[in-house]
Amino acid sequence: MNLQKKLLTIFSGLALLALASGGVTVWAIAQWHASEDNLQNHYQRSLLLQRVRAATFRALKEVPDRILTDDDDAKEEFEESIKPVEQDFQEWAELADSEAERQQVQQVRNAYNNLIQNSRRTFELMEANRRDEAFELMEEQLEEKDFEQFQKVTEQAVASDQKIRQIIRQQTQNTRQTAQLVLTISAFGILSLILLLFAYLSSDLFAPLREAEQALDDVARGDFQRRLDEERKDELGALNRAFNRMTAAIAQREQVMGLKAMPGGETDNGAGADWHNLPSRLTLHRLVSQLRSRVSQLHNDEVDGNGAVIVEQKQALVDQLDQLLQAVTRVTEFGFPLDLNLARTDIRALLYEVMLRFQDDFVRRGVSFELQIAPEVDYAVVDRLKLREVLAELIRNALCALPEQGGRLGIRSYLDSGSNGTELLIEVADDGAGIEQPLINQAFVTFEDSRRQRPSVGLKLTKAIVEQHGGHLIIDSEPGLGTHVQIRLPWREE
């Protein structure tokens, strides 16, 4: 499993556990609110039931007062007491959650209706001066049957509400315990994954990165034999393999850049120098030292008037110069590696970066510069460092062609679709001195004959880099009118 998949798996697990914890928390809160609302409703039902009972009991007290004490206001007080009961019954029925609760409300209501109906009949008998019948109705029907039935069903309703509230409390407690258990498991899982992530980052990521950093420091100090572990199958393994290839290539170049068979030259002990494995920088240093020594010796021989020695020294000097020329050739041809390191690159940012490198020169010399980038130009697969050096070389050449003060320079980039597919075009133009086309063609030759000036190696490498990208470098210049350089690269976004 590569590094990206490992990290994705761990972070996905963390995200899922966090999501599960959040879901359980939301569910627990919703269940708690639902339980609290249900419990509150049952408390409200119990309150309404108690209000119905209290109002009924107050109303029934007026019945014996009318019979036994001839209270003329008893009937009015009776009706006044039962007036809010109807509203209480309606609210109670609306709070019923199940069919059993609604039947319970109806039972209490029926018992209440019977009790109120017979109480009103008793008042009617008293108004008709039929006291004995009213007294008999109150004792036999109201007190022994209707009131006992009303009290029985209301007590059953109270007991039922208490039982339901107990069930709701138990459900709330179970919900709380379940939520606590799930959250505890989730927290333990999240903590375990965090520890696993920390251990993984420490052992499989940070340690290899520190090793890679140390290896880079070793290479910077000149240890090109340093190698990293290539057994890993993830991105770090690919990075290690790329590092090993890079160090091997650098070591090979250091050996190739050494002149393999350089005759002549004296060491401190008088033996011939072995140039086979020497890097070109050391080779150049020794050649320059030897040339200085030979020139000095030749000058002394000329002063002494030894003509035969002068001829031999001149010939040796020519040979030494030829060797130096070969060393310089190797440095110029191999000193800038042409192995491409293709990667997805922001072309816009690259062009701006190159222009900013020369901003001080533009300002100091008063050069007018312009940068045009088409909207469709964004990312392309190129070697960013090599392409940056190509553009920098072209701008340097353009600045050399411009006068000391003033002049114009521009860069334009756009996409072109043709028979060869879509191509990325980057153009560099100036209004400088220009050059004849034959001289441009000669500039791509590494060396001219001894009678001509040696051209810039940078332009040759520029062309080589563009061609290694699969592109073309086109230069169009006229003396006195300026130079136009066009780079055409295949457009690859991935």
C-alpha positions in Angstrom: 0.0 0.0 0.0 1.4 3.4 -1.0 1.8 6.3 1.3 -1.3 8.1 0.0 -3.5 5.1 0.6 -2.2 4.5 4.1 -2.8 8.1 5.1 -6.2 8.1 3.4 -7.2 4.9 5.2 -6.2 6.3 8.6 -7.8 9.7 8.1 -10.9 8.0 6.6 -11.2 5.9 9.8 -10.8 9.0 11.9 -13.4 10.8 9.8 -15.9 7.8 10.1 -15.4 7.6 13.9 -15.8 11.3 14.2 -18.9 11.1 12.0 -20.3 8.2 14.1 -19.6 10.1 17.3 -21.4 13.2 15.9 -24.3 11.1 14.7 -24.7 9.3 18.1 -24.5 12.6 19.9 -27.2 14.1 17.6 -29.3 11.0 18.0 -28.9 11.1 21.8 -29.8 14.8 22.0 -32.9 14.2 19.7 -34.0 11.2 21.9 -33.4 13.2 25.0 -35.5 16.1 23.7 -38.2 13.7 22.5 -38.3 12.0 26.0 -38.3 15.3 27.7 -41.2 16.5 25.5 -43.1 13.3 26.1 -42.5 13.5 29.8 -43.6 17.1 29.9 -46.8 16.2 28.0 -47.6 13.5 30.6 -47.0 15.9 33.4 -49.4 18.3 31.6 -52.0 15.5 31.3 -51.7 14.7 34.9 -52.2 18.4 35.8 -55.3 18.6 33.6 -56.7 15.5 35.2 -56.2 16.9 38.7 -57.9 20.1 37.6 -60.9 18.1 36.3 -61.1 16.2 39.5 -60.8 19.3 41.7 -63.4 21.2 39.7 -65.8 18.2 39.9 -65.3 17.8 43.6 -66.0 21.5 44.2 -69.1 21.4 42.1 -70.5 18.3 43.8 -70.2 20.0 47.2 -73.0 22.3 46.1 -75.5 19.5 45.7 -75.8 18.5 49.4 -75.7 22.2 50.3 -78.8 22.8 48.2 -80.7 19.9 49.7 -79.7 20.2 53.3 -79.4 24.0 53.8 -81.7 25.3 51.1 -78.8 27.3 49.6 -80.4 29.2 46.7 -77.0 30.0 45.1 -75.8 26.4 45.1 -76.9 25.8 41.5 -75.1 28.9 40.1 -72.0 28.0 42.1 -72.2 24.5 40.7 -72.3 25.7 37.1 -69.6 28.2 37.7 -67.3 25.4 39.1 -67.7 23.1 36.1 -67.3 25.8 33.5 -63.5 25.4 32.8 -63.8 21.6 32.9 -64.8 21.3 29.2 -61.6 23.2 28.1 -59.5 20.9 30.3 -61.0 17.8 28.7 -60.3 19.2 25.2 -56.6 19.9 26.0 -56.3 16.5 27.8 -57.6 14.7 24.7 -55.1 16.6 22.4 -52.2 15.4 24.6 -53.1 11.8 24.3 -50.4 9.9 22.3 -52.0 6.5 21.9 -55.4 4.9 21.4 -55.4 3.6 25.0 -54.8 7.1 26.3 -57.6 8.5 24.2 -60.0 5.7 25.5 -58.9 6.6 29.0 -59.9 10.2 28.5 -63.2 9.1 27.1 -63.9 6.9 30.1 -63.3 9.8 32.5 -65.4 12.0 30.4 -68.3 9.5 30.4 -68.1 9.1 34.2 -68.0 12.9 34.5 -71.0 13.4 32.2 -73.1 10.9 34.2 -72.1 12.7 37.4 -73.0 16.2 36.1 -76.2 15.0 34.5 -77.6 13.5 37.7 -76.4 16.5 39.8 -78.4 18.8 37.5 -81.4 16.5 37.8 -81.1 16.8 41.6 -81.2 20.6 41.3 -84.3 20.3 39.2 -86.1 18.1 41.7 -85.3 20.7 44.5 -86.7 23.5 42.4 -89.9 21.4 42.0 -90.0 21.0 45.8 -89.4 17.3 45.6 -86.8 17.1 48.3 -87.3 13.5 49.1 -86.7 12.4 45.6 -83.7 14.7 45.3 -82.2 13.3 48.5 -82.7 9.7 47.4 -81.1 10.5 44.0 -78.1 12.1 45.7 -77.5 9.2 48.1 -78.3 6.2 45.9 -77.1 7.4 42.5 -74.7 10.3 42.9 -72.7 9.2 45.9 -72.8 5.4 45.7 -72.6 4.9 41.9 -71.6 8.0 39.8 -69.1 9.5 42.2 -67.4 6.2 42.9 -67.2 5.4 39.2 -65.7 8.9 38.5 -63.2 8.5 41.3 -62.3 5.0 40.1 -61.5 5.9 36.5 -59.6 9.1 37.5 -57.4 7.1 39.9 -56.8 4.6 37.1 -55.8 7.5 34.8 -53.4 8.9 37.4 -51.8 5.5 38.0 -51.5 5.0 34.2 -49.8 8.4 33.8 -47.3 7.5 36.6 -46.5 4.2 34.9 -46.0 5.8 31.5 -43.7 8.5 33.1 -41.7 5.7 34.7 -41.3 4.0 31.3 -40.3 7.3 29.7 -37.7 7.9 32.4 -36.3 4.4 31.8 -36.1 4.9 28.1 -34.3 8.2 28.7 -31.8 6.5 31.0 -31.3 3.7 28.4 -30.7 6.3 25.7 -28.2 8.1 27.8 -26.3 4.8 28.7 -26.3 3.8 25.0 -25.0 7.1 23.9 -22.3 7.1 26.6 -21.2 3.6 25.6 -21.0 4.5 21.9 -19.2 7.7 22.6 -16.7 5.9 24.8 -16.0 3.3 22.1 -15.7 6.1 19.5 -13.3 8.1 21.7 -11.2 4.9 22.3 -11.2 4.2 18.5 -10.2 7.8 17.7 -7.5 7.8 20.3 -6.2 4.5 18.9 -6.1 5.8 15.4 -4.4 8.9 16.5 -1.7 6.9 18.2 -1.5 4.6 15.2 -1.1 7.7 12.9 1.6 9.1 15.2 3.5 5.8 15.2 3.2 5.5 11.5 4.3 9.1 10.9 7.3 8.6 13.2 8.5 5.3 11.8 7.3 5.3 8.2 7.4 9.0 7.3 9.5 11.2 9.5 12.4 8.7 9.9 12.8 8.1 6.2 12.6 11.8 5.6 15.3 12.5 8.1 17.4 9.8 6.4 16.8 11.4 3.0 17.8 14.8 4.4 21.0 13.3 5.8 21.7 11.6 2.5 21.2 14.9 0.6 23.7 16.6 3.0 26.2 13.8 2.3 25.8 14.3 -1.4 26.2 18.0 -0.9 29.5 17.3 0.8 30.6 15.1 -2.2 29.7 11.6 -1.1 28.1 10.3 -4.3 28.2 6.7 -3.1 25.4 7.3 -0.6 22.3 5.1 -1.2 18.9 4.8 0.3 16.6 1.8 0.9 14.7 0.8 -2.3 12.6 -2.0 -0.8 9.7 0.3 0.2 6.7 0.0 -2.2 5.2 3.5 -1.5 6.1 7.0 -2.7 9.1 7.2 -0.3 10.5 4.0 -2.0 10.1 5.7 -5.4 11.8 8.8 -3.9 14.7 6.7 -2.6 15.1 4.9 -6.0 15.1 8.3 -7.8 17.7 9.6 -5.3 19.9 6.5 -5.9 19.6 7.0 -9.7 20.5 10.7 -9.3 23.6 10.0 -7.2 24.7 7.2 -9.6 24.3 9.6 -12.5 26.2 12.3 -10.7 29.0 9.9 -9.8 29.1 8.7 -13.4 29.3 12.2 -14.7 32.0 13.1 -12.3 34.0 10.2 -13.7 33.1 10.9 -17.4 34.0 14.6 -16.9 37.6 13.6 -15.9 40.0 13.4 -18.8 40.8 9.7 -19.2 44.3 9.9 -20.7 46.2 13.1 -20.4 49.9 12.6 -21.2 52.5 14.8 -19.7 52.5 16.8 -16.6 54.6 16.4 -13.6 53.6 15.7 -10.1 55.5 16.6 -7.0 57.5 13.4 -7.0 58.3 13.5 -10.7 56.0 10.7 -11.8 53.5 11.1 -14.6 50.0 12.3 -13.5 47.2 9.7 -13.8 44.1 11.7 -15.0 41.8 8.8 -15.5 39.5 9.3 -12.5 40.0 13.0 -11.8 36.9 15.3 -12.0 37.0 18.0 -14.6 37.2 20.8 -12.1 40.4 19.4 -10.7 41.6 18.7 -14.2 41.1 22.3 -15.3 42.8 23.5 -12.2 45.9 21.4 -12.8 46.0 22.2 -16.6 45.9 25.9 -15.9 48.7 25.6 -13.3 50.8 23.6 -15.8 50.1 26.2 -18.5 51.3 29.0 -16.3 54.4 27.1 -15.5 55.2 26.3 -19.2 54.5 29.9 -20.2 56.9 31.2 -17.5 59.5 28.6 -18.5 59.1 29.6 -22.2 59.6 33.2 -21.3 62.8 32.4 -19.4 64.2 30.3 -22.3 63.5 33.2 -24.7 65.5 35.5 -22.4 68.4 33.0 -22.3 68.4 32.7 -26.2 68.1 29.0 -26.3 66.2 28.6 -29.6 65.9 24.8 -29.8 64.3 24.7 -26.4 61.9 27.4 -27.4 60.5 25.3 -30.2 60.0 22.3 -28.0 58.3 24.4 -25.3 56.0 26.0 -27.9 55.0 22.6 -29.2 54.4 21.3 -25.6 52.4 24.5 -24.9 50.2 23.9 -28.0 49.6 20.3 -26.9 48.7 21.5 -23.4 46.3 24.0 -24.8 44.6 21.3 -26.8 44.2 19.2 -23.7 42.7 22.3 -21.9 40.3 22.7 -24.8 39.2 19.1 -24.5 38.6 19.6 -20.8 36.6 22.8 -21.4 34.6 20.9 -24.1 33.6 18.2 -21.6 32.6 20.8 -19.0 30.4 22.8 -21.4 28.8 19.7 -22.9 28.3 17.7 -19.7 28.3 20.3 -17.0 24.6 21.0 -17.5 22.8 17.6 -17.2 20.2 17.0 -19.9 18.3 14.2 -18.1 14.8 15.5 -17.9 12.8 15.5 -14.7 9.3 15.9 -16.0 6.6 17.1 -13.6 3.3 19.0 -13.7 4.4 22.7 -13.8 2.5 25.9 -13.6 3.6 27.7 -16.8 2.2 31.0 -15.7 4.1 31.0 -12.5 7.3 29.9 -14.3 7.1 32.8 -16.8 6.5 35.3 -14.0 9.4 33.9 -12.1 11.8 34.2 -15.0 10.7 37.8 -15.7 11.2 38.8 -12.1 14.8 37.5 -12.2 15.6 40.2 -14.7 13.5 43.0 -13.2 16.5 44.9 -11.8 18.2 44.8 -15.3 14.9 46.0 -16.9 14.6 48.9 -14.5 18.3 49.9 -14.5 18.5 49.9 -18.3 15.0 51.3 -18.9 13.9 48.3 -20.9 10.2 48.2 -21.8 9.0 44.6 -21.2 5.6 42.9 -21.8 4.3 39.5 -20.7 1.2 38.1 -22.4 -0.2 34.7 -21.3 -3.3 33.2 -22.9 -6.1 32.2 -20.5 -5.9 28.5 -21.5 -2.2 28.2 -20.6 -2.0 26.8 -17.1 -0.3 23.5 -16.2 2.0 21.4 -18.4 4.3 18.4 -17.9 7.9 19.8 -18.4 11.2 19.9 -16.6 10.7 23.1 -14.7 14.3 23.8 -13.9 15.5 23.1 -17.4 12.8 25.2 -19.1 13.5 28.0 -16.6 17.1 28.1 -17.7 16.1 28.0 -21.4 13.9 31.1 -20.9 16.6 32.8 -18.8 19.2 32.2 -21.6 16.9 33.6 -24.2 16.2 36.7 -22.1 19.9 37.2 -21.5 20.6 37.0 -25.2 17.9 39.5 -25.9 19.3 41.9 -23.3 22.7 41.6 -24.9 21.2 42.6 -28.2 19.5 45.7 -26.8 21.2 49.0 -26.4 22.6 50.1 -23.1 19.5 52.2 -22.4 16.0 51.6 -23.7 14.7 48.9 -26.0 11.8 46.6 -25.8 11.5 42.9 -24.8 8.4 40.8 -24.7 7.3 37.2 -23.8 4.1 35.6 -25.1 2.6 32.2 -24.4 -0.4 30.5 -25.9 -1.7 27.1 -27.2 -1.7 26.2 -30.9 -3.7 23.3 -32.3 -2.5 21.8 -35.6 -1.7 18.6 -37.4 0.9 17.7 -34.7 -1.6 18.1 -32.0 -1.8 20.9 -29.4 1.4 22.6 -28.7 2.6 25.1 -26.1 4.2 28.1 -27.7 6.5 30.4 -25.8 7.9 33.4 -27.8 10.7 35.8 -26.8 11.2 38.9 -28.9 13.3 42.0 -28.8 13.9 45.0 -31.0 17.7 44.9 -30.6 20.6 44.7 -33.1 19.5 41.4 -34.6 21.9 38.9 -36.4 22.1 37.3 -39.8 20.6 33.9 -40.2 23.9 32.1 -41.2 25.4 33.3 -37.9 22.4 31.9 -36.1 23.0 28.5 -37.7 26.7 28.6 -36.7 25.7 29.3 -33.1 24.4 25.8 -32.8 27.9 24.4 -33.6 30.0 23.7 -30.4 33.2 25.0 -31.9 34.2 27.1 -34.9 37.6 27.0 -36.6 40.5 28.9 -34.9 40.0 32.0 -37.0 36.4 32.7 -35.7 35.1 33.5 -32.4 33.7 30.6 -30.3 29.9 31.0 -30.0 27.9 30.7 -26.8 27.4 27.1 -25.5 24.1 28.3 -23.8 22.2 28.5 -27.1 23.3 24.9 -28.0 22.1 23.6 -24.7 18.9 25.6 -25.0 18.1 23.9 -28.3 19.1 20.5 -26.8 16.7 20.9 -23.9 13.8 22.0 -26.1 14.4 19.0 -28.4 14.5 16.6 -25.5 11.1 17.8 -24.6 10.0 16.8 -28.1 9.8 20.4 -29.2 11.4 22.8 -31.6 13.4 26.0 -31.3 13.0 28.5 -34.1 15.0 31.7 -34.3 14.1 34.5 -36.7 16.3 37.6 -36.7 17.2 40.5 -39.0 20.0 42.9 -38.5 18.7 46.2 -37.2 15.1 44.9 -36.7 15.4 42.6 -33.7 15.1 38.9 -33.0 12.1 36.6 -32.5 12.6 33.2 -30.8 9.8 30.6 -30.7 9.7 27.5 -28.5 7.1 24.8 -29.5 6.6 22.1 -27.0 4.0 19.3 -27.0 1.2 20.1 -24.7 1.0 17.5 -22.0 -1.2 18.2 -18.9 -0.6 14.9 -17.1 
